[in-house]
Each structure stands twice: as C-alpha cells, then as structure tokens.
Amino acid sequence: MPRTLEHQEGGWAWAVLLASMLSQGLTLGFPTCTGVFFTQLQHDFQASNSETSWFPSILTAVLHAGGPLCSILVGRFGCRSTVMLGGILACLGMVTSSFSRTLSQLYITAGLITGLGMCFSFQASITVLGYYFSRRRALANALASVGVSLGITLWPLLSRYLLEDLGWRGTFFIFGGILLHCCVSGAVLSLAAHRTHLFILAVLLNGLTNLVCVASADFGVLVGYCLVYSVSMSGIGALLFQVLMDIVPTDRFSSALGLFTVLESISILIAPPVAALFMGTSFCVLQKKERQGRQAEVGGASAEQDLTPEGPESSKKQLCPEIMYVTSL
C-alpha cells in the first residue's frame, strides 16, 4: 500500500472512495435488517425472545469487537486482501446459516463468522481511505459514511421483500451472494493497470445486473438487463487473460491459467443443478401460495352460500321447525 501515497487524491482515489462506500453499506448497514426475521426464527426454532435475540447481538458485537484482529491482518496482508477475506467470510457465514437446524448453529454461522467477515471488510475499507486522501480526508470519510445510511435504508426493505417469497433460509442464502460483493470492493483498493480497473468494473456490473433482473419481469427491464449483461460479459471475456498476465509472473502463467480453468469448470458443473434447485423451490412456493389462495376463495364462497337463503322454499323450510314447535305446545 505505500505506493498509494504517490497517488493521493488522484482519479483512482475516488473509485476507492466508492468502493469503501459500498463496503460500509453492505456491512455496517446489515444489522438493521435482522429484526425482520425475528418472528420467523423464534417460531421455527421454538425459542424465547431472549434466546432469539442472541443472534443479532452476537453479529453486532463481533462486527465491532474484531478490530484488533482486523488491524493485524491489515498490517500483515494489506487493506485489499483483508476486505476480500471479510467478504468471503461474510458470504460463507450467511450461506451456511441457511442450513442451520439449531440456534447454536445460527449463532456460530450468521453471528460469529458473518460478523467477523463484516468487521474485516468494514474496518479495512475505512483504513484504506487514509492512504488515498490527506487534504480531503474528512470529506472522504463523510462521503463514505453515506453508504451506511443507504444500507440502513435498503437492507430492511430487501429483507421484507425476499422473506415473503423465500422465507428466512432462502433470504439468508441470497444475502450470502450479496455480501460476496465486498470482494469486488476489495479488488478496487489497489493500484493497477487501467485494463484491470475496467475488468473490475465489468465484473461489478455483471453481478449487479444478475441481482436487478429478478426485481421485475417487465419486458423493458429484461431488455436493459440483456444489454448491460452482454456488455459486461464481453468486457470480462476480452480482459480476463490480459489481467491474468498482468498480475501473474510469466513463468507461472501456465499454472495460474490451469487453476483458473479448474475453478471455471467447477462453476460450470454445479451452476445448472443449483439453478434448477432454486427454480424448483420457487415454483413450489408459488404453487403453495396459489393453493392457499384458492382454498381461501372456496371457503369464503361456501360461507356466503350458508348465510344466503336460496329462495322462498328455503324460507319455508326454515320456518317449519318453529311451527312444529308451537303446535306441540
């Protein structure tokens, strides 16, 4: 990171500021949405208020208490690697928490692991601003804190929207993918060639378009998604090997290329089954809601028929018991 002192408050410094803003919004703004899941967690785990409240308490406490460990990692590996490590841990914690069967498992996954990952990404993204800003450091920190305000505003809204369709387990799984974007923020926190910057921007656009496309089935939205997605994918394809050559020594390029292709093959192998699994789950949820809606309509219609007289004959039938009762007297 010392090289960044030569480029303080340059053009790339503002890109670092945006990355810091995104990282703070993803991490420090996240705990505000945990209350949305409180009732469902309490119901699924049959837990008391006190037992359920330990999950957000552990998450928030670790998010702030992991500072000493984060400072050691920053001093040893730098801000960039620390932010990316935090994104991986936060993603891992939320994904594994979606499979939790007990509250103890939720404490460890969504509480401890996710909180520690958020701590690394959050505190390292603040530290890095000192390397890129000196005269405008106060302004940079103030602008970066805007990301926290956006996160506090958007996280609960997104949580409520996803909870209605996917439940808390599916929502936590998707949150893992969202928090993985901290790695994209971390990748911006270093100086590199301009094509590396373009490659990072293409990856960021690619990930964001995949998140936006599920928000609406409108034809115009899908057309815009296809355009942005195609442009970002073309940028990734054109710059991928050039960036790999820039960051890997020539004598080790073949090994790096082999490792990359192995990782690519794994994603190609598991992506279609995982997508099919999510589609099947979504269809099951939709069918269940449709059945519940039809049952509610049938129940309401039958109740109206019971309360509504069918005609003159029905009124006579209703009076018969009263007449018989009087004559028996």
N, C-alpha and C positions, 0 to 999 in steps of 0.2 A: 503493500500500500504506500510506501514512501514516494513512489513516482507520482502519485496523485497530487502531491504538494506543488509540483511544477505546473499543474493544470487547474489550480483553484479558480472557481467561479467562471470556468470556461463553458463552452456549449454543452459538453457532456455532463457537467455538474448538475444541470437542470434535469437531465434524464435520470441521474442518480436520485435527485430530489423526488421525482415522480415515482421511482421505484420504492423509495422509502415511504412515501405516502401510501402506496398500495399495500406494502407490507404492514404498516401500522393499522390500516383499516381492516386487513384480514385477521390480525392477531388481537390487538387491544380492543377492537370493537366487538369481538366474538362473544365474550361472556355475557353480554346483554341479552342474547337470544336464548340462553339456557332455561330461563323461566317459562318459555313457550312449551317446553317438553315436560315440565314438572308433573303435571297431572297424569300424562300417559306413563311416565316412568314409575310413578307411585302406584298406578293401577297394575301395570304389567309385573312389577316385582313385589307387589303386595307389601309395600314398605310404608313406614310412617313419614311424617313431614320431616322429622329430624334426620332420619336415615337417607332420604332422597336429597336433602339439601347439602349433604356432604359432597356430592358430585360437583356442583358449581363452586363450592367453597375450595375444594382441592385444586380445581382448574385455575381459579383466580389467584390462589395463594402461590402455586408453583410458577405461574406466569410472572409474578413479581419477585419471588424469592430466589429464582435461579440466576440472578445477576452475577454473583461471584463466579459461578461455573462458566457463564457466558463470557465474562471478561478474560478468563484463562484461555478459552477457545479462540477468542478474537486475537489475543496476543500470540497464540501459537500458530493459528491457521489463517487469520485474517477475517475481515468482515464478510467477504463474499462467501467463503466456504461455510461460515457459521450460519448465515442466513439460509443458505441452501440446505444445510443439515437440519435446521429448525423446520423448514418446510416439509422435509421428508418425515421427520418425527411426528409433526402435527397430522400429516396425512395418514401415517401408519396408525396413530392412536385413534383417529376417528373411524377409519375403516374397520379396525379390529373391534372397536366398541360396538359396532352394529351387530356383532355376533355374540355379544355378552349375554350370559344366562343368569348372572347374579349381579347384585350391586357392587360387590367387591371387585369383580372383573371390570365393571364400568369405572370404578374409582381409579384403577390402575391404567386403563387404556385412555378413556376420554378425559380423565382427571390428570394423572401424573404424566403420561407420555405426551399427550397433546399439549398440556400446559408447559412442559419443558421445551417442546419444539417451538411453541409460540414465543416463549421467553427468548430463545436464541434468535429468532427472526426479528422480533420487536426491538430488543436492545441493541443488536448489531446494526440494524438499519438506522438507529439514532446515532450510534457511534460513528458511522461512516460519513455523516454529514460534516463532521469536524475536519475530515481530510480534504473535502472539496470546497468548503466555504470558510472564509475568515472574516472578511469585512461585512458580509451579509449573513453571517451565521445565525443571528437572532431571527431574521426574516425567513431563512430556510427552515429552521425548527418550527416556526409558527405555521408556515405553509404545510409542512409535513404533518402537523397535528390535525390538519383538515381531514386527512384520511381517517383518523379516529372518529371524527364526527360523522363522516359518511358511513363508516362501518357500524356505528351505533344505530344509525337510522335504517340501514338496509338489511342488516342481519336478521332482526326480528321479522321484518316483512317477508323475506325469503323463507325463513323458517316456518312461518304460518302457512305460506303457500304450498311448500313441499310437504308439510305434515299432513295436510288434508288429503293428499293423494297417495303418499308413500309411507306414512307412518314414521315413527321416530327412527326406526332401524334404517329404512331406505334414505331418510334425510341425512342421517349421520354418515352413511356411505358416500353420498354426493358431496357432503361437506369435506370429506377427505380429499376428493378431487379438486375442490375449490382451493383448499389450503395448500395444495401442491403448487399453486401459482406463486407461492413465496420463493420457490426455486427460480422462477423466471425473474423475480425482483432481485434475487441474489446474483444472478448471472449478469445483471446490468452494473453491479457495483465494482467493476474493474475496467481499466483502460485496455482497449484492444483495437484492432483494425476496424475500419468503417464497415466492412462486409460482415464482421462479427456482430456489430450493432444492428445491422439490417436483418441478420439471421435471428437474433433475439426478438426483434420486433415482429418478424414473421411468425415465430413460434407463439408469441403472446397473442397475436391476432387469431391464429389458428385455434388456440384454446378458448379464447373468449367467444368466438363465433359458435363453437360447439355448445357453449353454455346458453347463448342467446337464442339459438334456433329452437330450443324446447319451450320457449316462453309463449310462442304463438304459432298457430297453424295457418295463418293468413298467407295468401299466395305472394303478396309483396314482400313480406318478411322472409319467406323461403327463397325468393329470388335474390334478395340482398345477401342472405346467408351464403348462397351458392357463389355469388360473385366474390365476396370477401374471402370465403374459404378457398376458392380456386386460386386467387392471387397469393394468399399466404402459403398455400402448398407449393405453388410454383417457385416462390422465393426460397422455401426450405429446400426444395429439390435442387435448385441452382446453386445455393450457397453451402450446402451441407458438407461436401467433400473439401471445398476450399477452406472452410473454417476448421475442419478437422486437420488439414495440413498446416494451418497457422498455429494451432495450439499443441501439436504433437511433433516431436523431432522426426526428421526424415528417416532415420534408421529404425524408428519404432512405429512408423506409419502403418505398415502392413499388419502389425499386431493390433493396433488400435482399430483399424478397419475390420479385422476379423471379430474383435469384441463387439463392435457396433452392429455388425450383421447378425451376430448371435442374439443380441438383445432385440434387434428388429424382428428376428424370426419368432422369438418368444411372444412378442406382442401380436404378430400376425396369427400365431397359433391359437392364442386364448381369446382374442378380441371377438370373433364371431360367436363362440358359445356364451361368453359373458353378455354380449348384446342380446342374444336370443333369450337368455335367462331374465334379463331386465324387461324385455318386451313381454314375455310370458307373465311375469309378475304384474306388470302394468295392466295387461288385459284382464287378468284375474280380479284385480282391484276394481276395474271399471265394470266388469260383469257383476261383481258382488253389489256394487252401488246401484246398478240398473235393476237387479232383482229386488233389492230393498225398496227402491222407488216404486216398482210395480206392485209389490206387496202392500205398501202404504196406500197406493191408489185403490187397490181392490178392497182393502179394509175400510177405507173411507166411503167407498161406494156402497158396500154392504151395510155399513152403519146408517147411511142415508135411507136405504131401502127399508130397513127395520123401523125407522122413525116415521117414514112417509106412508099414509094409508093408500091402499091400492084403488079404492073407489067406494061406491055405495054398498056393495056386498060386504066389503071388509068392515065398514062401519056397523052394519047389521050384526056381523059375526062378533064384533067387539061388544055389542050391547046384549047379546044373548046371555052371557053368564050373569049379568046384572038382573035381567028379567027372571031367570030361573031362580035366582036367589030370593027375589021378592015374593014370588008365588009360593016358594017353600015356606016362607013365614006365614 
